[in-house]
């Protein structure tokens, strides 16, 4: 299972507050990465790879030259092993599929 969702505990959400682009009516389940992992593990999945994206929620990091600091690590690693990026990405495997 793959989960991709805005991260309300990310740097941008904390700095920008209610103006953060992740606070939208169609985002109905905004939880921290830690809560997502706990919930998914609770229903029988184990994390394969979890992390967050960069700082694209901060407008400065979407424009040149600062975008380099946001997008190069993402190009190199996909997701980053930290809890404070713009979006949570989690790849999980059913525990039952370990057979």
C-alpha positions in Angstrom: 0.0 0.0 0.0 1.2 3.5 -0.8 0.1 6.6 1.1 0.9 10.1 0.0 -0.7 12.9 1.9 0.1 16.5 3.0 2.1 16.7 6.3 0.6 19.0 8.8 3.7 18.6 11.0 6.0 19.8 8.2 8.1 22.9 8.3 5.8 24.8 5.8 2.6 24.0 7.7 4.2 25.2 11.0 5.7 28.4 9.4 2.8 29.5 7.2 -0.1 28.3 9.3 -3.6 28.6 7.8 -2.1 29.9 4.5 -0.3 26.6 4.0 -1.5 24.9 0.7 -2.1 21.6 2.5 -5.1 23.0 4.5 -7.8 22.4 1.9 -11.4 21.1 2.2 -10.6 18.0 0.0 -7.7 17.0 2.4 -9.9 15.3 5.0 -7.3 13.2 6.8 -4.3 15.2 7.7 -2.2 13.4 10.3 1.5 13.5 11.1 3.8 10.8 9.6 4.0 9.2 13.0 0.3 8.8 13.3 0.0 7.4 9.8 2.6 4.7 10.5 0.9 3.8 13.8 -2.6 3.5 12.2 -1.4 1.5 9.2 0.7 -0.9 11.4 -2.4 -1.3 13.6 -4.4 -2.7 10.7 -1.8 -5.3 9.7 0.8 -3.6 7.5 4.5 -3.1 8.1 6.4 -0.1 6.8 8.8 -0.8 3.9 9.9 2.8 3.3 8.5 6.0 4.9 9.6 9.6 4.9 8.6 13.0 3.7 9.3 15.3 0.7 11.3 18.5 0.7 10.4 22.1 1.5 8.1 22.8 -1.5 5.4 24.1 0.8 7.5 27.2 1.4 7.2 29.4 -1.8 10.9 30.4 -1.6 12.0 26.8 -2.1 9.9 26.5 -5.3 11.8 29.3 -7.1 15.3 29.5 -8.5 18.0 29.3 -7.1 16.5 27.9 -3.8 14.5 25.2 -5.6 17.8 23.4 -6.0 17.9 22.7 -2.3 14.4 21.3 -2.4 14.4 19.2 -5.6 18.0 17.8 -5.9 17.7 15.7 -2.7 14.3 14.5 -3.9 15.7 13.5 -7.3 18.5 11.6 -5.7 16.6 9.9 -2.9 12.9 10.1 -3.7 11.7 10.6 -0.1 13.8 11.8 2.8 14.0 10.0 6.1 12.8 13.0 8.2 9.4 13.9 9.6 9.3 17.6 8.6 8.8 17.7 4.8 5.8 18.9 2.8 4.2 15.6 2.2 4.3 12.2 4.0 5.0 9.2 1.7 4.7 5.7 3.0 5.1 2.3 1.3 3.7 -0.5 3.4 3.4 -4.3 3.0 0.7 -6.5 4.4 2.0 -8.7 7.2 0.0 -11.6 5.8 1.9 -11.4 2.5 5.2 -12.4 4.2 4.3 -16.1 3.8 
